[in-house]
Amino acid sequence: MEKITVSEIQKICNAQIVCGNLKETLDNFKKDAREIQEGDTFVGIKGEKYNGSMFYEQAFSNGAKACIIDNIKIDQNEVEKYKDKIIIQVEDTIKAIQEIAKAKRKKYNIPVIGVTGSVGKTSTKDIIASVMSKKYKTLKTIGNYNNHIGVPLTILRLENEESAVIEMGMNHLGEIRTLTNIAMPTMAVITNVGTAHIGVLGSRENILKAKLEILEGMEKEGIAVINNDNDLLHKWYIENKDTRNIMTYGIENESDIMAKNIELTENRK
């Protein structure tokens, strides 16, 4: 099990340690003060309508070991009150958990499979994780934790897992680039390129570009797994098959892995 120390967080985030032992290790990072349990680390996320950092005292009341908050004012009485706890102040809590998660990911030499696509991300992630878990203890994305906050919080859940399957969503260019550079997948799966978010991105070609950002977090020898029946992914495969490590799957186009003799039945287990 690899943990992050308060001292590491101080260096990674250029953080101010208001109180607490630099040698302490932190885990169980959560962004909702109401869900905090004994020993957890609370991260105060600033939203459109409220600043989660303002709830740090509630988090401590619920048993938090540490709170990572932005630069809200904390008077000396509060510092004295929580002198046996850990209070870490950073400029931006979202950027902080992203950098902390990236540092934690680097501590694990395990297969990490990133999954993205216009549709089918969650079911594909669940299927892959189910297969992986037959051999490895596997961490996977839970619920809708597939964005700039959810992905780092998922990575920060790593304990003694031997593999991870991380779902990555997006609604604009550059978002998956951020996520993949945190998760650093060893294999990336792109389910398809459709029309979701076309109103923001303008074209399916731009959606393809956004999905392909997932490859930027992989080392060159990493494997890209793509749906070869998707028109834009098939075209990209033809253009890049000689320069990248690509594995294809499909039903119609000739692929490395193909489904044949498909039967649709009701109530078949």
N, C-alpha and C positions, 0 to 999 in steps of 0.2 A: 504494500500500500504506500503510495507516494502522496505526501501532503505538502501544503504550502505554508511556510512560516510567516509570521508577522514581519520579520526582517526582510524576507524576500518581497513581500507586498510593498513594503516601504521603498525598496529600490526600484521595483517594476513600475510603480505608479507615482513615484516621487511624492509619496504620501506623508502626511503629518500624523505621527502617533500621539494622540492626545493622552492616552493612558494605556498601559498594558505591557506585558512581557514580550520582548522581541523574539524570544526563542519559542513561544507558543505556536502550535500548528492549528490551522483552521480547516474545517470541512463543513459539509451540509449547508451550502450556501442557499439562502432563500430570500425572495423579494417581497413576501407578504408577512408583515409582522404578526398577523393573526395565526399563521401556520407554524410559527417558530416553536421548537421544542428544546428541551434541555441540551445545551452544548452546541446549538446551531450557530451559524454566522448569518446575520441579517445584512442585506444590501438594500439601501434606500434608493429606489429608482425614481427619478423625477418625471412625472407625466404631464399631460396637458392641463389637468385640473388640480393636481396636488403633487406635493413633493414627499416621496416616501421617506426621505431622511428625517422628516419631522416625527416619524413614528418610532424612532430608535428606543425611546424609553419604554414603549409598549413591548418592543422586542425583548428588551432586558427583563421586563416583568414576566414574560413568558418563558424565560430561561436561556436567552441568547448568551453565548460566550463572548461574542464580538459583534460589533456593528461597523459596517463600512458606509460612511455617509459623505455628503458633499459639505461645502463650507458654511453650514448653518451655524448660528451663534450658540456656543455652549459656555455658560458661565462657570465660575470656579466652584460653586456649590455643587453643580452637576458633576464636574470632574471628580470632586471629592467623593460624591455619592457612589460613583461607578469606578472607583480606583482599582477595584479587584477584577474589573472587566477589561475589555479591549475596545477602544474607540479609535477608528482609523478615518481620517478625513482626506478626501481626494477632490480634485477639481471637477471630475465628471465620473459618476459611479458606473455608468454604462461602459465607457471606455476602460475604466478600471477593471471590471469583471472580464472584459474581453482580453485584456493583457494578462490578467491573472490566469484565465483559462488557457491561453496560449502557452504560458510558462508551464502549467501543469501538464498539458498535452505532450510537451517535449520530454517529460519525465518517463513517458510510457512508450516502449518499443513494441507496439502491438498493431495488428491489422485494424485499420479504421476504414469503413466503407461509407462514403458520402453518397446520398441519394437526392436527386432533384428531378424536376420535370413539370410540365404544365398540369398534368393529372396523374394520379396513381402513385404519388410519392409515399403516402402513408402506408398503403397496402403493400407496396414493394418493400418498404423498410421493414414492415412487420414480418413478411415472408423471409427476407434475408436473415433477420435476427433470429427467427425460429429455426432456420437451418443451421446458422452459426452456433446457436446455443446447444446443439446436439454434441458439439465437440469442445466448445469454449464457453467460459463464463462471459456473457455478452451484455454490454450496456447498450441501450437503445433510446432514441428520442421518445419522450412520453407526451401524449396529447399534441398540442399545437406549438410546442417549444422548438420551432424551426426557424426563428428569426434572430435578429442581432442581440436580443437578450436571452432567448431560449437556448440557442446553441452554446454560448459560453456556460450557462447554468447547467446544461447537460454534461459538457466536458468536465465541469467541476464536480460532478457526481462520481467520477472515476475513483474507484478504490482498488480492488484486487481483480478487476476484470481482465480478461485475456483478449478481448476484441470489442469493437464498438461499431454501431450502425447509426449514423447521424443524418437526419433529414434536414435539408436546406431549402427554404422557401425564399421568394423574393417578389417585389413588385416594381423594382427599378434597377437600372444598370448599376453595378458596383456593389450591390448588397451581398450577392453570393461570393464575390471576391473577398469581402470582409470575413464571411463565415468560413470559407475554405482555408483561409490563412490562419484561422483559429484551430479548426479541426484537423488540418493537415492529413487528408485521407490518403491511404495507400492504394485505394481503388475508388473510382467514381462511377456511379450509375446515373444515366440520363434516360428517363422513361419515355419522353416524347417532347415535342415542341408544338404547342397548340396556339390558342388565341387568348388565353387568360392574360390580363394586363396589357392587351394590345392598345387600349386607350391611352395608357401612359407611355408605353415603349414605341408605339407608332407602326410597327411592322413585325411579322413573324421572324424576319431576319434578325431584328434587334432582340427578340425573345431568345432566339438561338444563341446570340452573342452573350446574353446574360446567363443562360444556362451553362455555356461552355466555360464561364469563369470558374466553375468548380474545379477545373483541371489545373488552375493556377496554384492551388495549395498542394498539389501532388509533385513528388519528384518525377523526373523525366521518365523513369522506368515504371512508374505507376500505371495501372491498367484502367483504361476508359471502357466502360460497358455501355453500349448504346442499342436502342431499338432501331434495327436496320430497316423496318417497314415504314418508319416515319420519313416523309420525303426530305425534309431539311437535314435530318441526322444522316440519312443515307448519302445525300450529296456531300456532306461534310466528311463522311467516312471515305468515300471515293477519293476525295481531294487530299486526305491526310493519312491514309492507311500505310503509306511507305515511310512516314516520319514519326508516327506515334504508335504506342502499344495499345491497340484497340481490339476489343472482343465484341462481336455482334450477336444479336439474337433476333429472331423474327419468324414469321409464318410464310410470307410471300417472297421476299428477297432472299437469295442464297446467303446464309449466315453461319457463323461458327456453331451456334446452338439453335436448333429449329424444332418447333412443335409440329407434330404430324399425327394423323389419325385421331383428330380431336372429336370427341363425342360430348354433346350437351345433353344432360339428363336432369331429371328432377329428383331431389332427395337422395342423391348418391353420396355416401360417406366414404 
